[in-house]
Amino acid sequence: MTPVDITMDIGARSLGDAIDRTRYAICKQVQSVESELATNYGPLALTSREQADLRQFLAKMLERRLAILEAQL
């Protein structure tokens, strides 16, 4: 994905906003993943191991996104 694609897909107002949102997600939101994920079909229960694995995966994914966005600065 390009920085423009990412910015539009996450509903950010600008590249800087997309970077800020991604940094916030890495620092605050990823760590708050708990025992359930919301889905269109109801909550998806996660084990404590799955929660840890998901946090790790999300952090890596968002770090890649951040690198793409910051490369445009």
C-alpha positions in Angstrom: 0.0 0.0 0.0 1.1 3.5 -0.6 1.0 6.2 2.1 -2.0 7.8 0.3 -3.8 4.5 0.3 -3.1 4.0 4.0 -4.1 7.6 4.9 -7.4 7.2 3.0 -8.2 3.7 4.3 -7.8 4.7 8.0 -9.8 7.9 7.6 -6.9 10.2 8.4 -7.0 13.9 7.4 -3.4 14.0 6.3 -0.1 12.1 6.2 0.8 13.6 9.6 -2.5 12.5 11.0 -2.0 9.0 9.7 1.4 8.8 11.4 0.0 10.1 14.6 -2.9 7.6 14.6 -0.5 4.8 13.9 1.9 5.8 16.6 -1.0 6.0 19.0 -2.2 2.6 18.0 1.2 1.1 18.6 1.7 2.8 22.0 -1.8 2.5 23.5 -4.3 0.5 21.5 -2.3 -2.7 20.8 -1.6 -3.2 24.5 -5.3 -3.0 25.3 -6.3 -6.0 23.2 -8.2 -8.2 25.7 -10.1 -11.5 25.8 -12.6 -10.7 23.0 -12.6 -9.2 19.5 -15.7 -7.6 18.1 -16.9 -9.1 14.9 -20.1 -8.7 12.8 -21.2 -12.1 14.1 -20.5 -11.4 17.8 -17.5 -11.5 20.0 -14.6 -13.8 19.2 -13.1 -15.2 22.5 -9.3 -15.4 22.7 -7.1 -17.3 25.1 -4.4 -15.4 26.9 -1.8 -16.9 24.5 -3.8 -15.8 21.5 -4.1 -12.3 23.0 -0.3 -12.1 23.4 0.2 -13.4 19.8 -2.3 -11.0 18.4 -0.7 -8.0 20.2 2.7 -9.0 18.8 1.3 -9.4 15.3 -0.5 -6.1 15.4 2.6 -4.3 16.7 4.7 -5.6 13.8 2.0 -4.8 11.2 1.6 -1.3 12.5 5.4 -0.7 12.7 5.5 -1.7 9.0 2.7 0.8 8.3 4.5 3.5 10.2 7.7 2.9 8.2 5.8 3.3 4.9 4.2 6.5 6.1 7.4 8.0 7.6 9.3 7.2 4.4 7.2 10.0 2.8 8.5 12.7 5.1 
